[in-house]
Amino acid sequence: MELPSKLIEAAVDQMSSLPGVGRKTALRLVLNMLGRSEEQVEAFSEAFLHMKRGIHACNQCHNLTEMEVCSICLDPARQGNLVCIVEDIRDLLALEATGQYRGKYHVLGGVISPMDGIGPNDLNIASLAVRLETLTGSSDKVEVIFALPATMEGETTAFYIFRKLAPLAVEVTAIARGLAVGEDLQHADEATLVQSLRQRLPYTS
């Protein structure tokens, strides 16, 4: 498709770089932006710039936040001795949407995947071990919930962390497999997630 302007083409190239956005959809979005006022376009672009500059990882759980520590970690009503390990922020949001989980989280930032060149050192595993070591020193019972994808990579990551946490006095459980094997957590419906949390089982290697 030949576009009438290099400026439009450059904008379409940027828009189509987003996941799930093809060039036809990108062109439609770009033309929509072109029809807006300059003030609206500036507000649109500034929102993304402010987000990029103002959002960073929580110092404790690696959730996204504007502060040093996220609102979930700061919430005194949350169970500090219950830590749910998730792959990324989308999984955290999926669990939060159920309204059933009242513990805290630890976001790994991915899963171990040798095929993609992702090893344990590329994930937030070291900070998890330090965090749990501190928790076990101040709490009688600490439970860790694996809420990782039901994939080979997810299982490999869970096993690695399980071995890593072996010296610590923590109870390790995993969400029940109400989730289909190979399904990402963020694609599951809320009812399935609730049941998976409620029916979690002791994690065994």
C-alpha positions in Angstrom: 0.0 0.0 0.0 1.5 3.3 -1.1 0.8 6.1 1.2 0.5 9.8 0.1 3.1 11.1 2.6 6.3 10.0 4.1 5.1 11.6 7.4 2.0 9.4 7.4 4.1 6.4 6.5 6.5 7.0 9.4 3.5 7.3 11.8 2.0 4.1 10.4 5.4 2.3 10.9 5.5 3.4 14.5 1.8 2.4 15.2 2.2 -1.0 13.5 5.2 -1.8 15.7 2.7 -2.3 18.6 1.8 -6.0 19.2 -1.4 -7.1 17.4 -1.6 -4.0 15.2 -1.3 -4.6 11.5 -0.7 -1.9 8.9 -4.3 -1.5 8.0 -5.3 -0.9 11.6 -2.3 1.3 12.1 -3.3 3.4 9.1 -6.9 3.8 10.5 -5.5 4.9 13.8 -3.1 7.3 12.3 -5.8 8.9 10.1 -8.0 9.2 13.2 -5.1 11.1 15.0 -4.7 13.3 11.9 -8.3 14.3 12.2 -7.9 15.5 15.8 -6.8 18.9 16.9 -3.1 19.7 17.6 -4.0 20.0 21.3 -5.5 16.6 21.4 -2.6 15.0 19.7 -0.2 16.7 22.1 -2.2 15.5 25.1 -2.1 12.0 23.6 1.6 11.9 23.1 2.4 13.6 26.4 0.4 10.9 28.3 2.7 8.3 26.9 5.8 10.3 27.6 4.8 11.0 31.2 4.0 7.3 31.6 7.4 6.2 30.3 9.2 8.7 32.5 7.1 8.3 35.6 6.6 4.5 35.8 9.1 2.1 37.2 9.4 -1.2 39.1 8.4 -1.4 42.8 11.4 -1.8 45.0 9.9 -4.8 46.7 7.7 -6.8 44.3 8.6 -5.3 40.9 5.0 -4.3 40.2 4.7 -1.1 38.1 4.3 2.1 40.2 4.8 5.8 40.2 6.3 5.5 43.8 9.3 3.7 45.2 6.9 1.0 46.6 3.6 0.1 45.0 0.2 0.5 46.6 -0.2 -3.3 47.1 3.0 -3.6 49.0 2.1 -0.6 51.1 -1.5 -1.8 51.9 -1.5 -2.9 55.6 -4.6 -5.0 55.0 -2.7 -7.3 52.8 -1.1 -10.5 54.2 2.6 -9.8 54.1 3.5 -13.5 54.7 1.6 -14.7 51.6 3.5 -14.0 48.4 2.1 -15.0 44.9 4.8 -15.3 42.2 3.7 -14.3 38.7 5.4 -14.0 35.4 4.5 -10.4 34.6 2.2 -7.5 35.4 -0.6 -8.8 33.2 -0.9 -11.9 35.4 -0.9 -9.7 38.5 -3.8 -7.7 37.1 -5.7 -10.8 36.2 -5.5 -12.1 39.7 -6.4 -8.7 41.2 -9.4 -8.5 39.0 -10.9 -11.6 40.9 -10.9 -9.6 44.1 -10.2 -12.8 46.0 -6.5 -12.6 46.7 -5.4 -10.5 49.7 -1.7 -11.4 49.9 1.2 -9.7 48.1 3.0 -10.5 44.8 6.4 -10.9 43.3 6.7 -10.2 39.6 9.5 -12.2 37.9 9.6 -10.3 34.7 9.5 -13.4 32.6 10.1 -17.1 32.8 13.3 -19.2 32.2 13.6 -19.9 28.5 16.9 -21.1 27.2 15.5 -21.0 23.6 15.0 -17.2 24.1 18.2 -16.7 25.9 16.5 -16.0 29.3 18.1 -17.5 32.3 17.5 -17.2 36.1 19.8 -14.2 36.3 17.6 -12.3 33.9 14.6 -12.6 36.2 13.8 -11.1 39.6 14.7 -14.3 41.5 17.6 -13.1 43.6 15.5 -10.3 45.1 12.7 -12.9 45.8 15.1 -15.1 47.8 16.3 -12.0 49.8 12.7 -10.9 50.4 11.6 -14.3 51.6 14.6 -14.7 53.8 13.7 -11.5 55.6 10.1 -12.6 55.9 10.9 -16.0 57.4 12.9 -14.1 60.1 9.9 -12.1 61.1 6.9 -14.4 60.6 6.0 -17.8 61.9 4.6 -19.0 58.6 5.4 -17.8 55.1 3.5 -19.2 52.1 4.7 -18.8 48.5 2.1 -19.4 45.7 3.3 -20.3 42.2 1.0 -18.7 39.7 3.1 -19.3 36.7 2.1 -20.4 33.2 1.2 -24.1 32.7 4.0 -24.4 30.1 7.4 -26.1 30.0 9.0 -22.7 30.7 6.7 -22.0 33.6 7.3 -25.4 35.1 11.0 -25.1 34.7 10.9 -21.7 36.4 8.8 -23.0 39.3 11.2 -26.0 39.8 14.2 -23.7 39.8 12.7 -21.4 42.4 11.5 -24.3 44.5 15.0 -25.6 44.7 16.3 -22.1 45.4 13.9 -21.7 48.3 14.6 -25.2 49.8 16.8 -23.8 52.6 14.1 -21.4 53.7 11.2 -22.3 56.1 8.5 -21.5 53.6 5.4 -23.4 52.5 5.3 -23.6 48.7 2.0 -24.1 46.9 0.8 -23.8 43.3 -2.5 -22.7 42.0 -4.7 -25.7 41.0 -4.6 -26.6 37.4 -8.0 -25.3 36.5 -6.0 -23.6 33.8 -5.5 -25.4 30.5 -1.9 -26.5 29.9 -0.2 -23.9 27.6 -2.7 -21.2 28.5 -1.4 -17.8 29.7 -2.8 -16.6 33.1 -4.1 -13.3 31.7 -6.3 -15.1 29.2 -8.1 -17.2 31.8 -11.6 -16.1 33.0 -12.1 -14.8 36.5 -14.0 -17.8 37.7 -11.2 -20.2 36.7 -8.6 -18.0 38.4 -10.7 -17.9 41.7 -11.0 -21.7 41.7 -7.3 -22.1 40.9 -6.4 -19.9 43.9 -8.8 -21.6 46.3 -7.7 -25.1 45.3 -4.0 -24.5 45.3 -1.9 -27.5 46.2 1.5 -28.2 47.9 4.2 -27.8 45.3 6.2 -30.9 44.7 9.2 -31.3 42.4 
